[in-house]
Amino acid sequence: MKKLVRDKIPEFATYASYRQLKPDEREDALKNKIVEEANEVKAAPDDQNLLEELADVYTVLEVFLDFKNISKEELLKQVEAKKAEKGGFTKFLLMNTDK
C-alpha cells in the first residue's frame, strides 16, 4: 500500500520504506489523502474517533492550502461566497433525484 503519511510515522513504523514525493506527485497525494481521511470520518465508530478523524481532515486541508498557496482568509471568503449563493448545510436537506 502506498499513501501519504505524517512526518513522524517513519520513526515508529519501521517495517515500511519511505521516500519523499516529487513536487509533481504531491497534489494527487494530497487529494487522495483528503479522500482517505473523509472515508475514515464516515467510518468513525464513536465521537472520540470522529474527532480524531476530523482533526486529520483539517490537518490535510491546512497542508493542501499551503501547498497551493491559498490563505485561510481566501478559503473562508470562498466559504462565505458559496453560503451566500447556495446556503449552508444547517437545514440538513436531503435531495432525492429518483422519480
BELGIUR-V996654 format. One record per residue. RES is the residue in one small letter. PHI is phi in whole degrees, -180 to 180 (999 if undefined). OMEGA is omega in radians with two decimals (999 if undefined). D_FIRST is the distance of its C-alpha to the first C-alpha in Angstrom with 1 decimal. Layout:
res = [RES;RES]
phi = [PHI;PHI]
omega = [OMEGA;OMEGA]
d_first = [D_FIRST;D_FIRST]
This chain:
res = [m;k;k;l;v;r;d;k;i;p;e;f;a;t;y;a;s;y;r;q;l;k;p;d;e;r;e;d;a;l;k;n;k;i;v;e;e;a;n;e;v;k;a;a;p;d;d;q;n;l;l;e;e;l;a;d;v;y;t;v;l;e;v;f;l;d;f;k;n;i;s;k;e;e;l;l;k;q;v;e;a;k;k;a;e;k;g;g;f;t;k;f;l;l;m;n;t;d;k]
phi = [999;-119;-157;-69;-128;-64;-59;-94;-57;-60;-67;-123;-101;-80;-76;-109;-108;-137;-148;-80;-69;-72;-52;-77;-98;-72;-63;-61;-63;-67;-62;-64;-68;-68;-68;-57;-68;-63;-65;-70;-60;-59;-89;-57;-82;-154;-64;-65;-65;-58;-61;-62;-71;-64;-63;-65;-59;-61;-63;-64;-61;-60;-64;-63;-60;-63;-58;-91;56;-110;-79;-61;-64;-62;-61;-65;-63;-66;-58;-66;-63;-67;-61;-63;-79;-121;91;-104;-125;-76;-90;52;-80;-109;-93;-119;-96;-74;-105]
omega = [3.10;3.10;3.07;3.13;3.10;-3.02;-3.06;-3.13;-3.13;-3.14;-3.11;3.06;-3.01;-3.13;-3.07;3.01;-3.05;2.98;3.10;-3.13;3.03;-3.13;-3.10;3.11;-2.93;-3.11;3.11;3.12;3.11;3.09;3.11;-3.11;-3.13;3.06;3.10;-3.12;3.09;3.07;3.09;3.01;-3.13;-3.08;-3.06;-3.06;-3.11;-3.06;3.13;3.11;3.10;3.13;3.12;-3.11;3.06;3.08;3.10;3.10;-3.13;3.14;3.12;3.11;3.10;3.12;-3.14;3.11;3.13;3.14;-3.11;-3.12;3.09;-3.14;3.07;3.12;3.08;3.13;-3.11;3.06;3.10;3.09;-3.12;3.11;-3.14;3.09;-3.14;-3.10;-2.99;-3.12;3.12;3.13;-3.03;3.13;3.13;3.14;3.10;-3.13;3.08;-3.12;3.07;-3.12;999]
d_first = [0.0;3.8;6.6;10.1;11.5;15.1;17.2;18.0;14.6;14.8;18.2;17.2;13.6;14.7;12.5;9.8;10.8;11.5;13.4;15.5;15.0;18.0;20.3;19.8;16.0;16.6;18.2;15.4;12.9;15.6;16.2;12.7;12.9;16.3;15.5;12.7;15.5;18.1;16.5;16.5;20.1;20.9;19.6;21.3;23.6;26.3;27.8;26.5;22.8;23.7;25.2;22.2;19.9;22.7;22.9;19.2;20.0;23.1;21.5;19.1;22.2;24.2;21.8;21.7;25.5;25.9;23.7;25.9;29.0;29.9;32.0;31.9;35.4;34.5;31.8;34.3;37.0;34.8;34.1;37.9;38.7;36.4;38.0;41.4;40.8;38.8;39.0;36.6;35.0;37.7;39.3;36.2;37.2;35.3;35.9;36.2;36.5;37.3;41.0]
